[in-house]
């Protein structure tokens, strides 16, 4: 299937299937445990170390927004190194886990409903675009809320 210049080589799940996959509390917690390992934490640390010097105004805490923030582990790491953190997650199970494990509060609103345009210094997406129904729309919304000269960091699996 092709959408606006992007071609999907696998069948995309329906919105209902996505909600079912990410709505299972125990399943999401198991997935989060698998993804919480030294390799992933090191990748997050390296990324934060690379992003920080690129922010033009270092006199105030940079605002970082993680789209599809999962369990909030990356945002917790970003907060530890001085970022003002924000994030969104559509999975209620993930939102609860982020609050419980990392004291990270996530919005349940999709990025398209984020009202703060030209606000964030950094937008991150970790393994997100391959899970959304309309990646181009997500990217447009990300750049709408990103400040001029802001940084978009997008990681997709190889």
mmCIF file of the C-alpha atoms, coordinates in Angstrom:
data_MODEL
# 
_entry.id   MODEL 
# 
loop_
_atom_site.group_PDB 
_atom_site.id 
_atom_site.type_symbol 
_atom_site.label_atom_id 
_atom_site.label_alt_id 
_atom_site.label_comp_id 
_atom_site.label_asym_id 
_atom_site.label_entity_id 
_atom_site.label_seq_id 
_atom_site.pdbx_PDB_ins_code 
_atom_site.Cartn_x 
_atom_site.Cartn_y 
_atom_site.Cartn_z 
_atom_site.occupancy 
_atom_site.B_iso_or_equiv 
_atom_site.pdbx_formal_charge 
_atom_site.auth_seq_id 
_atom_site.auth_comp_id 
_atom_site.auth_asym_id 
_atom_site.auth_atom_id 
_atom_site.pdbx_PDB_model_num 
ATOM 1   C CA . UNK A 1 1   ? 0.000  0.000  0.000  1.00 0.00 ? 1   UNK A CA 1 
ATOM 2   C CA . UNK A 1 2   ? 1.301  3.448  -0.845 1.00 0.00 ? 2   UNK A CA 1 
ATOM 3   C CA . UNK A 1 3   ? 0.420  6.691  0.973  1.00 0.00 ? 3   UNK A CA 1 
ATOM 4   C CA . UNK A 1 4   ? 1.785  10.061 -0.016 1.00 0.00 ? 4   UNK A CA 1 
ATOM 5   C CA . UNK A 1 5   ? 5.204  8.840  -1.093 1.00 0.00 ? 5   UNK A CA 1 
ATOM 6   C CA . UNK A 1 6   ? 5.571  6.092  1.508  1.00 0.00 ? 6   UNK A CA 1 
ATOM 7   C CA . UNK A 1 7   ? 5.142  2.441  0.615  1.00 0.00 ? 7   UNK A CA 1 
ATOM 8   C CA . UNK A 1 8   ? 4.263  -0.252 3.136  1.00 0.00 ? 8   UNK A CA 1 
ATOM 9   C CA . UNK A 1 9   ? 5.577  -3.702 2.309  1.00 0.00 ? 9   UNK A CA 1 
ATOM 10  C CA . UNK A 1 10  ? 3.664  -5.449 5.081  1.00 0.00 ? 10  UNK A CA 1 
ATOM 11  C CA . UNK A 1 11  ? -0.032 -5.408 5.854  1.00 0.00 ? 11  UNK A CA 1 
ATOM 12  C CA . UNK A 1 12  ? -0.799 -2.599 8.259  1.00 0.00 ? 12  UNK A CA 1 
ATOM 13  C CA . UNK A 1 13  ? -2.858 -3.436 11.324 1.00 0.00 ? 13  UNK A CA 1 
ATOM 14  C CA . UNK A 1 14  ? -6.241 -1.808 11.684 1.00 0.00 ? 14  UNK A CA 1 
ATOM 15  C CA . UNK A 1 15  ? -6.841 0.793  14.371 1.00 0.00 ? 15  UNK A CA 1 
ATOM 16  C CA . UNK A 1 16  ? -8.769 -1.832 16.364 1.00 0.00 ? 16  UNK A CA 1 
ATOM 17  C CA . UNK A 1 17  ? -5.886 -4.291 16.145 1.00 0.00 ? 17  UNK A CA 1 
ATOM 18  C CA . UNK A 1 18  ? -3.450 -1.616 17.317 1.00 0.00 ? 18  UNK A CA 1 
ATOM 19  C CA . UNK A 1 19  ? -5.618 -0.812 20.341 1.00 0.00 ? 19  UNK A CA 1 
ATOM 20  C CA . UNK A 1 20  ? -5.859 -4.503 21.194 1.00 0.00 ? 20  UNK A CA 1 
ATOM 21  C CA . UNK A 1 21  ? -2.088 -5.028 20.880 1.00 0.00 ? 21  UNK A CA 1 
ATOM 22  C CA . UNK A 1 22  ? -1.186 -2.071 23.079 1.00 0.00 ? 22  UNK A CA 1 
ATOM 23  C CA . UNK A 1 23  ? -4.098 -2.266 25.511 1.00 0.00 ? 23  UNK A CA 1 
ATOM 24  C CA . UNK A 1 24  ? -3.108 -5.486 27.282 1.00 0.00 ? 24  UNK A CA 1 
ATOM 25  C CA . UNK A 1 25  ? -1.565 -4.397 30.592 1.00 0.00 ? 25  UNK A CA 1 
ATOM 26  C CA . UNK A 1 26  ? 0.451  -7.551 31.275 1.00 0.00 ? 26  UNK A CA 1 
ATOM 27  C CA . UNK A 1 27  ? 1.515  -7.875 27.661 1.00 0.00 ? 27  UNK A CA 1 
ATOM 28  C CA . UNK A 1 28  ? 2.733  -4.292 27.535 1.00 0.00 ? 28  UNK A CA 1 
ATOM 29  C CA . UNK A 1 29  ? 4.602  -4.704 30.818 1.00 0.00 ? 29  UNK A CA 1 
ATOM 30  C CA . UNK A 1 30  ? 6.379  -7.810 29.461 1.00 0.00 ? 30  UNK A CA 1 
ATOM 31  C CA . UNK A 1 31  ? 7.251  -5.926 26.271 1.00 0.00 ? 31  UNK A CA 1 
ATOM 32  C CA . UNK A 1 32  ? 8.549  -2.996 28.321 1.00 0.00 ? 32  UNK A CA 1 
ATOM 33  C CA . UNK A 1 33  ? 10.716 -5.316 30.418 1.00 0.00 ? 33  UNK A CA 1 
ATOM 34  C CA . UNK A 1 34  ? 12.237 -6.776 27.241 1.00 0.00 ? 34  UNK A CA 1 
ATOM 35  C CA . UNK A 1 35  ? 12.996 -3.302 25.927 1.00 0.00 ? 35  UNK A CA 1 
ATOM 36  C CA . UNK A 1 36  ? 14.471 -2.096 29.204 1.00 0.00 ? 36  UNK A CA 1 
ATOM 37  C CA . UNK A 1 37  ? 18.020 -3.340 28.863 1.00 0.00 ? 37  UNK A CA 1 
ATOM 38  C CA . UNK A 1 38  ? 21.539 -1.938 28.896 1.00 0.00 ? 38  UNK A CA 1 
ATOM 39  C CA . UNK A 1 39  ? 21.769 -1.740 25.089 1.00 0.00 ? 39  UNK A CA 1 
ATOM 40  C CA . UNK A 1 40  ? 18.617 0.387  24.831 1.00 0.00 ? 40  UNK A CA 1 
ATOM 41  C CA . UNK A 1 41  ? 19.581 2.600  27.795 1.00 0.00 ? 41  UNK A CA 1 
ATOM 42  C CA . UNK A 1 42  ? 23.033 3.136  26.259 1.00 0.00 ? 42  UNK A CA 1 
ATOM 43  C CA . UNK A 1 43  ? 21.432 4.112  22.930 1.00 0.00 ? 43  UNK A CA 1 
ATOM 44  C CA . UNK A 1 44  ? 19.230 6.616  24.781 1.00 0.00 ? 44  UNK A CA 1 
ATOM 45  C CA . UNK A 1 45  ? 22.221 8.032  26.671 1.00 0.00 ? 45  UNK A CA 1 
ATOM 46  C CA . UNK A 1 46  ? 24.261 8.438  23.471 1.00 0.00 ? 46  UNK A CA 1 
ATOM 47  C CA . UNK A 1 47  ? 21.339 10.129 21.730 1.00 0.00 ? 47  UNK A CA 1 
ATOM 48  C CA . UNK A 1 48  ? 20.781 12.584 24.564 1.00 0.00 ? 48  UNK A CA 1 
ATOM 49  C CA . UNK A 1 49  ? 24.505 13.372 24.654 1.00 0.00 ? 49  UNK A CA 1 
ATOM 50  C CA . UNK A 1 50  ? 24.474 14.052 20.891 1.00 0.00 ? 50  UNK A CA 1 
ATOM 51  C CA . UNK A 1 51  ? 21.291 16.150 20.938 1.00 0.00 ? 51  UNK A CA 1 
ATOM 52  C CA . UNK A 1 52  ? 22.127 18.436 23.875 1.00 0.00 ? 52  UNK A CA 1 
ATOM 53  C CA . UNK A 1 53  ? 24.901 20.480 22.204 1.00 0.00 ? 53  UNK A CA 1 
ATOM 54  C CA . UNK A 1 54  ? 22.706 21.079 19.140 1.00 0.00 ? 54  UNK A CA 1 
ATOM 55  C CA . UNK A 1 55  ? 20.142 23.082 21.090 1.00 0.00 ? 55  UNK A CA 1 
ATOM 56  C CA . UNK A 1 56  ? 20.692 26.755 20.354 1.00 0.00 ? 56  UNK A CA 1 
ATOM 57  C CA . UNK A 1 57  ? 19.485 28.271 23.657 1.00 0.00 ? 57  UNK A CA 1 
ATOM 58  C CA . UNK A 1 58  ? 21.105 26.376 26.497 1.00 0.00 ? 58  UNK A CA 1 
ATOM 59  C CA . UNK A 1 59  ? 20.184 28.986 29.127 1.00 0.00 ? 59  UNK A CA 1 
ATOM 60  C CA . UNK A 1 60  ? 16.819 27.333 29.819 1.00 0.00 ? 60  UNK A CA 1 
ATOM 61  C CA . UNK A 1 61  ? 15.882 23.668 30.046 1.00 0.00 ? 61  UNK A CA 1 
ATOM 62  C CA . UNK A 1 62  ? 15.149 22.357 26.558 1.00 0.00 ? 62  UNK A CA 1 
ATOM 63  C CA . UNK A 1 63  ? 11.652 20.982 26.023 1.00 0.00 ? 63  UNK A CA 1 
ATOM 64  C CA . UNK A 1 64  ? 11.700 17.411 24.732 1.00 0.00 ? 64  UNK A CA 1 
ATOM 65  C CA . UNK A 1 65  ? 8.555  15.677 23.487 1.00 0.00 ? 65  UNK A CA 1 
ATOM 66  C CA . UNK A 1 66  ? 8.631  11.901 22.968 1.00 0.00 ? 66  UNK A CA 1 
ATOM 67  C CA . UNK A 1 67  ? 5.860  10.683 20.656 1.00 0.00 ? 67  UNK A CA 1 
ATOM 68  C CA . UNK A 1 68  ? 4.742  7.167  21.570 1.00 0.00 ? 68  UNK A CA 1 
ATOM 69  C CA . UNK A 1 69  ? 6.657  7.310  24.824 1.00 0.00 ? 69  UNK A CA 1 
ATOM 70  C CA . UNK A 1 70  ? 5.843  3.761  25.936 1.00 0.00 ? 70  UNK A CA 1 
ATOM 71  C CA . UNK A 1 71  ? 6.812  3.147  29.541 1.00 0.00 ? 71  UNK A CA 1 
ATOM 72  C CA . UNK A 1 72  ? 8.490  6.567  29.850 1.00 0.00 ? 72  UNK A CA 1 
ATOM 73  C CA . UNK A 1 73  ? 12.000 5.208  30.341 1.00 0.00 ? 73  UNK A CA 1 
ATOM 74  C CA . UNK A 1 74  ? 13.574 7.492  27.713 1.00 0.00 ? 74  UNK A CA 1 
ATOM 75  C CA . UNK A 1 75  ? 11.799 10.535 29.160 1.00 0.00 ? 75  UNK A CA 1 
ATOM 76  C CA . UNK A 1 76  ? 13.042 9.597  32.614 1.00 0.00 ? 76  UNK A CA 1 
ATOM 77  C CA . UNK A 1 77  ? 16.606 9.534  31.288 1.00 0.00 ? 77  UNK A CA 1 
ATOM 78  C CA . UNK A 1 78  ? 16.093 12.855 29.495 1.00 0.00 ? 78  UNK A CA 1 
ATOM 79  C CA . UNK A 1 79  ? 14.754 14.457 32.677 1.00 0.00 ? 79  UNK A CA 1 
ATOM 80  C CA . UNK A 1 80  ? 17.824 13.219 34.588 1.00 0.00 ? 80  UNK A CA 1 
ATOM 81  C CA . UNK A 1 81  ? 20.127 15.132 32.223 1.00 0.00 ? 81  UNK A CA 1 
ATOM 82  C CA . UNK A 1 82  ? 18.136 18.357 32.460 1.00 0.00 ? 82  UNK A CA 1 
ATOM 83  C CA . UNK A 1 83  ? 15.446 18.253 29.793 1.00 0.00 ? 83  UNK A CA 1 
ATOM 84  C CA . UNK A 1 84  ? 11.914 19.454 30.512 1.00 0.00 ? 84  UNK A CA 1 
ATOM 85  C CA . UNK A 1 85  ? 10.039 16.348 29.375 1.00 0.00 ? 85  UNK A CA 1 
ATOM 86  C CA . UNK A 1 86  ? 6.686  15.820 27.695 1.00 0.00 ? 86  UNK A CA 1 
ATOM 87  C CA . UNK A 1 87  ? 5.277  12.808 25.953 1.00 0.00 ? 87  UNK A CA 1 
ATOM 88  C CA . UNK A 1 88  ? 2.269  11.138 24.485 1.00 0.00 ? 88  UNK A CA 1 
ATOM 89  C CA . UNK A 1 89  ? 1.137  7.550  24.385 1.00 0.00 ? 89  UNK A CA 1 
ATOM 90  C CA . UNK A 1 90  ? -2.087 6.056  23.103 1.00 0.00 ? 90  UNK A CA 1 
ATOM 91  C CA . UNK A 1 91  ? -1.876 2.935  25.271 1.00 0.00 ? 91  UNK A CA 1 
ATOM 92  C CA . UNK A 1 92  ? -3.551 3.357  28.669 1.00 0.00 ? 92  UNK A CA 1 
ATOM 93  C CA . UNK A 1 93  ? -1.460 0.442  29.951 1.00 0.00 ? 93  UNK A CA 1 
ATOM 94  C CA . UNK A 1 94  ? 1.738  2.278  28.959 1.00 0.00 ? 94  UNK A CA 1 
ATOM 95  C CA . UNK A 1 95  ? 0.555  5.552  30.496 1.00 0.00 ? 95  UNK A CA 1 
ATOM 96  C CA . UNK A 1 96  ? -0.047 3.821  33.827 1.00 0.00 ? 96  UNK A CA 1 
ATOM 97  C CA . UNK A 1 97  ? 3.313  2.036  33.644 1.00 0.00 ? 97  UNK A CA 1 
ATOM 98  C CA . UNK A 1 98  ? 5.182  5.283  32.869 1.00 0.00 ? 98  UNK A CA 1 
ATOM 99  C CA . UNK A 1 99  ? 3.639  6.945  35.913 1.00 0.00 ? 99  UNK A CA 1 
ATOM 100 C CA . UNK A 1 100 ? 4.266  3.972  38.193 1.00 0.00 ? 100 UNK A CA 1 
ATOM 101 C CA . UNK A 1 101 ? 7.834  3.134  37.128 1.00 0.00 ? 101 UNK A CA 1 
ATOM 102 C CA . UNK A 1 102 ? 9.290  6.525  36.221 1.00 0.00 ? 102 UNK A CA 1 
ATOM 103 C CA . UNK A 1 103 ? 6.921  9.166  37.605 1.00 0.00 ? 103 UNK A CA 1 
ATOM 104 C CA . UNK A 1 104 ? 6.444  10.365 34.020 1.00 0.00 ? 104 UNK A CA 1 
ATOM 105 C CA . UNK A 1 105 ? 3.060  11.832 33.129 1.00 0.00 ? 105 UNK A CA 1 
ATOM 106 C CA . UNK A 1 106 ? 2.044  11.182 29.530 1.00 0.00 ? 106 UNK A CA 1 
ATOM 107 C CA . UNK A 1 107 ? -0.764 12.665 27.479 1.00 0.00 ? 107 UNK A CA 1 
ATOM 108 C CA . UNK A 1 108 ? -3.208 10.243 25.899 1.00 0.00 ? 108 UNK A CA 1 
ATOM 109 C CA . UNK A 1 109 ? -3.961 12.654 23.056 1.00 0.00 ? 109 UNK A CA 1 
ATOM 110 C CA . UNK A 1 110 ? -2.641 11.886 19.594 1.00 0.00 ? 110 UNK A CA 1 
ATOM 111 C CA . UNK A 1 111 ? 0.018  14.279 18.353 1.00 0.00 ? 111 UNK A CA 1 
ATOM 112 C CA . UNK A 1 112 ? -2.453 15.855 15.926 1.00 0.00 ? 112 UNK A CA 1 
ATOM 113 C CA . UNK A 1 113 ? -4.347 17.221 18.946 1.00 0.00 ? 113 UNK A CA 1 
ATOM 114 C CA . UNK A 1 114 ? -1.259 18.744 20.604 1.00 0.00 ? 114 UNK A CA 1 
ATOM 115 C CA . UNK A 1 115 ? -2.131 22.423 20.857 1.00 0.00 ? 115 UNK A CA 1 
ATOM 116 C CA . UNK A 1 116 ? 1.347  23.823 21.438 1.00 0.00 ? 116 UNK A CA 1 
ATOM 117 C CA . UNK A 1 117 ? 2.662  24.720 18.003 1.00 0.00 ? 117 UNK A CA 1 
ATOM 118 C CA . UNK A 1 118 ? 6.271  25.883 17.585 1.00 0.00 ? 118 UNK A CA 1 
ATOM 119 C CA . UNK A 1 119 ? 6.942  24.946 21.210 1.00 0.00 ? 119 UNK A CA 1 
ATOM 120 C CA . UNK A 1 120 ? 9.306  21.964 21.599 1.00 0.00 ? 120 UNK A CA 1 
ATOM 121 C CA . UNK A 1 121 ? 13.073 22.046 21.116 1.00 0.00 ? 121 UNK A CA 1 
ATOM 122 C CA . UNK A 1 122 ? 13.306 18.314 20.471 1.00 0.00 ? 122 UNK A CA 1 
ATOM 123 C CA . UNK A 1 123 ? 10.828 15.748 19.161 1.00 0.00 ? 123 UNK A CA 1 
ATOM 124 C CA . UNK A 1 124 ? 11.748 12.082 19.456 1.00 0.00 ? 124 UNK A CA 1 
ATOM 125 C CA . UNK A 1 125 ? 10.129 8.969  18.043 1.00 0.00 ? 125 UNK A CA 1 
ATOM 126 C CA . UNK A 1 126 ? 11.555 5.618  19.058 1.00 0.00 ? 126 UNK A CA 1 
ATOM 127 C CA . UNK A 1 127 ? 10.235 2.770  16.926 1.00 0.00 ? 127 UNK A CA 1 
ATOM 128 C CA . UNK A 1 128 ? 6.996  4.621  16.269 1.00 0.00 ? 128 UNK A CA 1 
ATOM 129 C CA . UNK A 1 129 ? 6.521  5.275  12.571 1.00 0.00 ? 129 UNK A CA 1 
ATOM 130 C CA . UNK A 1 130 ? 6.279  1.599  11.670 1.00 0.00 ? 130 UNK A CA 1 
ATOM 131 C CA . UNK A 1 131 ? 3.265  1.312  14.012 1.00 0.00 ? 131 UNK A CA 1 
ATOM 132 C CA . UNK A 1 132 ? 1.122  4.221  12.840 1.00 0.00 ? 132 UNK A CA 1 
ATOM 133 C CA . UNK A 1 133 ? -1.500 4.182  10.117 1.00 0.00 ? 133 UNK A CA 1 
ATOM 134 C CA . UNK A 1 134 ? -0.409 7.475  8.507  1.00 0.00 ? 134 UNK A CA 1 
ATOM 135 C CA . UNK A 1 135 ? 3.300  8.208  9.098  1.00 0.00 ? 135 UNK A CA 1 
ATOM 136 C CA . UNK A 1 136 ? 3.346  11.327 6.910  1.00 0.00 ? 136 UNK A CA 1 
ATOM 137 C CA . UNK A 1 137 ? 0.589  12.886 8.981  1.00 0.00 ? 137 UNK A CA 1 
ATOM 138 C CA . UNK A 1 138 ? 2.501  12.117 12.181 1.00 0.00 ? 138 UNK A CA 1 
ATOM 139 C CA . UNK A 1 139 ? 5.631  13.734 10.741 1.00 0.00 ? 139 UNK A CA 1 
ATOM 140 C CA . UNK A 1 140 ? 3.678  16.840 9.696  1.00 0.00 ? 140 UNK A CA 1 
ATOM 141 C CA . UNK A 1 141 ? 2.262  17.159 13.207 1.00 0.00 ? 141 UNK A CA 1 
ATOM 142 C CA . UNK A 1 142 ? 5.708  16.669 14.743 1.00 0.00 ? 142 UNK A CA 1 
ATOM 143 C CA . UNK A 1 143 ? 7.169  19.496 12.680 1.00 0.00 ? 143 UNK A CA 1 
ATOM 144 C CA . UNK A 1 144 ? 4.184  21.711 13.515 1.00 0.00 ? 144 UNK A CA 1 
ATOM 145 C CA . UNK A 1 145 ? 4.909  21.511 17.254 1.00 0.00 ? 145 UNK A CA 1 
ATOM 146 C CA . UNK A 1 146 ? 8.693  21.658 16.835 1.00 0.00 ? 146 UNK A CA 1 
ATOM 147 C CA . UNK A 1 147 ? 10.319 25.074 17.214 1.00 0.00 ? 147 UNK A CA 1 
ATOM 148 C CA . UNK A 1 148 ? 12.183 26.626 14.312 1.00 0.00 ? 148 UNK A CA 1 
ATOM 149 C CA . UNK A 1 149 ? 15.680 25.091 14.298 1.00 0.00 ? 149 UNK A CA 1 
ATOM 150 C CA . UNK A 1 150 ? 14.423 22.339 16.608 1.00 0.00 ? 150 UNK A CA 1 
ATOM 151 C CA . UNK A 1 151 ? 15.655 18.770 16.438 1.00 0.00 ? 151 UNK A CA 1 
ATOM 152 C CA . UNK A 1 152 ? 13.656 15.773 15.262 1.00 0.00 ? 152 UNK A CA 1 
ATOM 153 C CA . UNK A 1 153 ? 15.174 12.435 16.236 1.00 0.00 ? 153 UNK A CA 1 
ATOM 154 C CA . UNK A 1 154 ? 13.464 9.460  14.604 1.00 0.00 ? 154 UNK A CA 1 
ATOM 155 C CA . UNK A 1 155 ? 14.628 5.902  15.226 1.00 0.00 ? 155 UNK A CA 1 
ATOM 156 C CA . UNK A 1 156 ? 13.137 2.975  13.344 1.00 0.00 ? 156 UNK A CA 1 
ATOM 157 C CA . UNK A 1 157 ? 14.262 -0.638 13.499 1.00 0.00 ? 157 UNK A CA 1 
ATOM 158 C CA . UNK A 1 158 ? 16.625 -1.784 10.775 1.00 0.00 ? 158 UNK A CA 1 
# 
